[in-house]
Each structure stands twice: as structure tokens, then as C-alpha cells.
Amino acid sequence: MIGRISRTTAALVVFVLSVFPVYWMVLTAFKPTKDIQSATPTFLPLPITFDHFGTAIAAKGFFSFWRNSLLVAGGAVLLALLVALLAAFAIARLQWKGRRAFVLMVFVAQMTPWEALLIPIYVIARDTGMLDTLWILTLVYFMMTLPFTIVTLRGFLAAIPADLEEAAQVDGCTRAQAFRKVVFPLLAPGLLATSLFGFITAWNEFAFANVLIIKDQDDRTLPVWLSSFNNTFGTDWGATMAASTLFMLPVLLIFIVLQGRVTTGIVGGAVKG
């Protein structure tokens, strides 16, 4: 009983510490300016105002930077899914020399801090003429999300019995048809889970977007744009928090809608394989 109470208490403490900054951000977005600047903090948004959201939406480049972030994050996730699906199939279903070494390299790539590669990637982008383009960000985010996608899909593929494919081939399907008609539908939770987490990684990334997009400011993404809000709004913290809340909403809504499938995908890809 005591152990259960202590675990519950620890879980509540972690929950509060994790959620409170987000709650304070959203709360500030709805507070009138006079309440934000008040020396006495208030923990309930009464009264509330939507003026800060109007200021954020009316800011120059708001919709352009949303488009840039969606294009970069979506493109990176689609590329990662395509390549990772083929790689995961080769790891989980085929026997070939160097397979274990390849899996080890994938794990090493997943654990490598990408900020350590910031300067080499900048030099490559400069020398290839890709600096200040959305293409270089898409490729970088593709490389960042690829290892996690391969590891997760490999675990999910390994959990699907190979007998299902063999039975489909006995019934006349080719190997490609058996994968497309039998295995691919069973991968839906894993694909959703990896897509969401890959999208979150690309959507929130700041360092590469800040360094690789220098001259053409119209190609900035939302995280970089948010970092300049202090210059845009001065001390208008309400507009800054409103923009941050809007920035958070797409991923939050996607996760709420797909929560059940995403959780299944995480468990299936992490436990089995």
C-alpha cells in the first residue's frame, strides 16, 4: 500500500512539473496584458481575452512560416517512412551479411547528438548551393527521423508472423503483393506512431533551421520565427505565448485523434522484435 502511494505521488509530481509550464503558457495567452504584468500571479484566466491571438495571427509572415514548417516536416516524414519501411523489411525478413552491423549503425545514429554535426552539414549545404533553401532542412530532418523510424518499424515487422506472407504467396501472390495486401495493413499503428514522432521532431527543431536559413528570411520555420517574437512585439508576452500555443496545437490535435493507434504502435515497436 505504501509503495503504491509513493509511486502515485511520484507520478503526480512528474505530471505537474511537466504540464505546468504548458498550462502557464496557455494561461498567459488568454490573460489581459495588465494581468500578465501584475506582480501578483493569477492561476485562472479570468477575465480572458483573444486579443493576443489576433496580434499573433496578424504578424508578418505568420501563414508563410506555417506553410514552411508543414512542408519541411511533412516531406521529411514521408521520405523517412519510405526508406525506413524498405530498410526495416530487409532487417526483419531477410538474412544477409552485415545485417547486425547495419542495425548497430542505426542505433549509433539514433543516439548521436545531431547538434555535433551542425558545422559539417552547414559546410556541405554551403558548398552544394543548398543553403537558405527548404530542401536542405527537409533532408536534415529526414536524416534525424530515419533511425528512429527504422528501429520502430523493424520491431513492428518482426511481430507480424512471416507465415502470413507465405500463406498469401501460396495463394498466388508475389512477395510484393503479399507485403502490400497482408503485412502493410497490419503496420498501420506502427506507421502512425513513427510518423507522429518524426513530425514532432521536425516540427520543433530549431538549431538547424536557425543556422541553415540565414539570408532568405521568408524560408524560416515557425520555431525560428518564434525566437524573433521579442523583437517583433517588444515586451508583448501575451502575443508571444499566443503564437506558441498556436504552434503547439497541430501536433496536439493529431495526437489526441490518433492516441489509441499511436500508443499501440509504440508498444508494438518497442517491446517486440
Secondary structure, DSSP 8 states (H G I E B T S, - for coil): -HHHHHHHHHHHHHHHHHHHHHHHHHHHHHS-HHHHT-SS--SS--S---HHHHHHHTSTTHHHHHHHHHHHHHHHHHHHHHHHHHHHHHHHH---TTHHHHHHHHHHHHHS-GGGGHHHHHHHHHHTT-TTSHHHHHHHHHHHHHHHHHHHHHHHHHTS-HHHHHHHHHTT--HHHHIIIIIHHHTHHHHHHHHHHHHHHHHH--HHHHHH--S-GGG--HHHHHHTHHHHHTT-HHHHHHHHHHHHHHHHHHHHHTHHHHHHHHHHHHH--
